[in-house]
Every structure is written in structure tokens, then in C-alpha cells.
């Protein structure tokens, strides 16, 4: 059976990365960044060991990179990153599942389709897969921004964006520190869950904990609202327990004061490793002069992504909801 473009390109990325990893005794992800650079520049760097350089130059002749679509490139890179992350990555660094990214992209398109120019920001971009999945579904002119504190992850995301020919301005910083960036129309984020260790910086936020460490996911919601324009939208992938935790009353009151809850989409548990990792998508609109809470928010329980008939039915209902929401 003939391999798909994604399988072929992933096979090449994997082979070249393993060559580098074994030769240099580095991690898979660090080796993958070198592979992606070689693919982008179409050649091994000059300062590379001659034996390794020769092997990699030979592998480059076996692939026509320019024959692959942007989507094939994104998915191939995603598979390689997933392989590198397997078993060695903290929970908050896990990649957003592909189907979840597609749903966030669908929602982004529906909410912003009337804007000719769009500014989009992912404040916790990780490997950049969620943001590039969303960008692929937006039809207007987009200016994109992303922030990530982890050195390896931001390297991977920059290289992935370059290979996909996506223009994204990256900030390599703690996403709870101030940004040199004007507010944006749309924020998308798969929020990392946990405690924020910097109590001094957390003190600047309304959603700081009354005692002990604050929740980073709460602070990121507040930070995101600060960098959203009036009437702009925020689409967060959030833990299922977001409004059931010990600091959730404060979070709920904050959201009620500064935003409208546009919708909550519960994702199927089958999309995640276990029930405790289950997530939902929270859709907010920042309050503005001419905004109001929807009479009927979009409340959806997504079926299993493998059930195509049920998925088609749910998407039909969501399309109908958006038709009334935009009027």
C-alpha cells in the first residue's frame, strides 16, 4: 500500500533525526530542531561533523520537500514532535490533539469571519501546533503572535512555522510577564494546568490566590483578557474541573465582570488519555460598549470524534447556532 505524503515526510524527519541523535548523543527533540533547520535551508550547516553532514546530505536527495502541502508539513512535524515527547514530557507540555485544534480553528473562523484584518495570539504556544492549525482555517489577512517560555519548544515552533511559511512573531518569555504587543482580536490557548511558582509576579493579578501559590491557568485567563481588544474573542482549551476547584468562585466572578461566556464545548473523554485529563473549550468575549451575553450560549457535548454521523449532526447544530448569534 502506497504511503501518504504525511507518512513519507514523517519517515524522512524521523530517519534524519535518529541519525543526528545517535551521532551526537542528544535528545530526540533537540535533534529534531537540527533536522528541521536542514530541511528549511536544504543543506547541513557548515560547522557540522563531515561524516554526519554527508549522511544527511544523502538523505536530502531522497525527498522533494517542495512537493508537500502546508497541511502535510504541519502533520508530519506534529508526528515527529509527538514521538519526541512520548514518555519524557511534563503533562503541561503535551501537544493539543489534532481534532481539538481543528475545532478551535472552526470556532475561530465562525467568530471572526466578518473581520477583514485579524490579530491572533497564543500566549502559551508550546510547539505552535494549535496556532498553525487555527491559522490554516482563517481566510482573512492575519497577523499572528505566540509566546513560549521553554527554549526547545519555541525553537520547534519557529522552525515549524518557517517550514509551513506561516508568519508568526514569537515572544520567548514567561507568558505572565508584560508583552510589548498591542491588544489582539482573538486569543487561542490550550492552558497549562498547575501552580504558578512566582508569587511576587502573581501579586499583580486580581486572580492571585489568597494564600499559597496561584493557579497559572487562572492567571493566564486574566492576562489574556488584558491583551484582548474590546469585543474580542478568547478560545481556551481548559480542564474539565475549571469551575469546580478551590479558587473557582473568584475566577467565575472575574469572568462575569470582564467577559461574556459565549459557549462551553465539552470534549469527549476518548480524546484524552484518561478521565482526569478531560478538557472542554471555553469561549469568551471581552466586554465592550456594544457587546452583550448571548441569550442562549453555545453549550455542546461533543460525541466521540470517531462517530462521523454524530459529529456531522453536532456541527449542523453549531452552524445553526452561529447563524442566529451573528444576527
Long-range contacts (C-beta under 8 A, 24 or more apart in sequence): 4-72, 5-67, 5-68, 5-69, 5-72, 5-76, 6-72, 6-75, 6-76, 6-79, 8-63, 9-63, 9-65, 9-68, 9-72, 9-73, 9-76, 10-75, 10-76, 10-79, 10-80, 12-59, 12-62, 12-63, 13-39, 13-76, 13-77, 13-79, 13-80, 14-80, 14-83, 15-59, 16-56, 16-59, 17-80, 17-84, 19-52, 19-55, 19-56, 19-59, 20-52, 20-56, 23-49, 23-51, 23-52, 24-52, 27-84, 27-88, 28-83, 28-84, 29-81, 29-84, 29-85, 29-152, 29-156, 30-152, 32-80, 32-81, 32-84, 32-156, 33-152, 33-155, 33-156, 33-159, 35-80, 36-77, 36-156, 36-159, 36-160, 36-162, 36-163, 37-159, 39-65, 39-163, 40-159, 40-162, 40-163, 70-136, 70-164, 70-165, 70-166, 71-136, 73-163, 73-164, 74-129, 74-132, 74-133, 74-136, 74-160, 74-164, 77-156, 77-160, 77-163, 78-127, 78-129, 81-127, 81-129, 81-156, 91-193, 91-277, 92-192, 92-193, 92-194, 93-126, 93-150, 93-153, 93-192, 95-126, 95-127, 95-129, 96-126, 96-129, 96-130, 96-133, 96-190, 96-237, 97-271, 97-272, 98-133, 99-271, 99-305, 100-190, 100-237, 100-267, 100-271, 100-279, 100-281, 101-129, 101-130, 101-133, 101-134, 102-133, 102-137, 103-265, 103-267, 103-281, 103-302, 104-130, 104-133, 104-134, 104-188, 104-235, 104-237, 104-281, 105-133, 105-134, 105-136, 105-137, 105-138, 106-137, 106-315, 107-235, 107-265, 107-281, 107-283, 108-134, 108-137, 108-138, 108-186, 108-188, 108-233, 108-235, 109-137, 109-138, 109-139, 110-318, 110-322, 111-186, 111-233, 111-235, 111-262, 111-283, 112-138, 112-140, 112-185, 112-186, 112-233, 113-139, 113-140, 114-326, 115-140, 115-185, 116-140, 116-141, 117-141, 117-142, 117-143, 118-142, 118-143, 118-185, 118-186, 119-143, 119-144, 119-145, 119-182, 119-183, 119-184, 119-185, 119-186, 119-229, 120-144, 120-145, 120-184, 120-185, 120-186, 120-187, 120-188, 121-145, 121-146, 121-147, 121-181, 121-184, 121-186, 121-187, 121-188, 121-224, 121-227, 122-146, 122-147, 122-187, 122-188, 122-189, 123-147, 123-175, 123-187, 123-189, 123-220, 123-223, 123-224, 123-227, 124-148, 124-175, 124-189, 124-190, 124-191, 124-192, 124-220, 125-153, 125-154, 125-157, 125-170, 126-150, 126-153, 126-157, 126-190, 127-153, 127-156, 127-157, 127-160, 128-156, 128-157, 128-158, 128-160, 128-161, 128-168, 129-160, 130-188, 130-189, 130-190, 130-237, 131-157, 131-168, 131-188, 132-160, 132-161, 132-164, 132-166, 132-168, 134-188, 135-166, 135-168, 143-167, 143-169, 144-168, 144-169, 145-169, 145-170, 145-171, 145-181, 145-184, 146-170, 146-171, 147-171, 147-172, 147-173, 147-175, 147-179, 148-172, 148-175, 149-173, 149-174, 149-175, 174-198, 174-201, 175-220, 175-223, 176-201, 176-202, 176-205, 176-216, 176-219, 176-220, 176-223, 177-201, 179-227, 181-227, 183-226, 183-227, 183-228, 183-229, 183-232, 184-227, 184-228, 184-229, 184-232, 185-228, 185-229, 185-232, 185-233, 186-228, 186-232, 186-233, 186-234, 186-235, 187-224, 187-227, 187-228, 187-232, 187-233, 187-234, 187-235, 187-236, 188-234, 188-235, 188-236, 189-220, 189-224, 189-234, 189-235, 189-236, 189-237, 190-236, 190-237, 191-216, 191-217, 191-220, 191-221, 191-236, 191-237, 191-238, 191-239, 192-216, 192-217, 192-220, 193-217, 193-239, 206-254, 207-247, 207-250, 207-251, 207-254, 209-247, 214-247, 215-245, 215-247, 217-242, 218-247, 218-250, 218-251, 221-251, 221-254, 221-255, 222-254, 225-258, 225-259, 225-284, 225-286, 228-286, 229-286, 229-288, 230-286, 230-287, 230-288, 230-289, 230-291, 231-285, 231-286, 231-287, 231-288, 231-290, 231-291, 232-285, 232-286, 233-262, 233-283, 233-284, 233-285, 233-286, 234-259, 234-282, 234-283, 234-284, 234-285, 234-286, 235-281, 235-282, 235-283, 235-284, 236-281, 236-282, 236-283, 236-284, 237-279, 237-280, 237-281, 238-279, 238-280, 238-281, 238-282, 239-278, 239-279, 239-280, 240-266, 240-278, 240-279, 240-280, 242-280, 242-282, 255-284, 258-286, 258-287, 259-284, 259-285, 259-286, 259-287, 260-284, 260-285, 260-287, 260-291, 260-292, 260-293, 260-294, 261-293, 261-297, 262-294, 262-297, 262-298, 262-325, 263-294, 263-297, 263-298, 263-299, 263-300, 264-297, 264-298, 264-299, 264-300, 265-298, 265-299, 265-300, 265-302, 266-300, 266-301, 266-302, 267-302, 268-302, 268-303, 268-304, 268-305, 270-304, 270-305, 270-306, 271-305, 294-325, 296-321, 298-322, 298-325
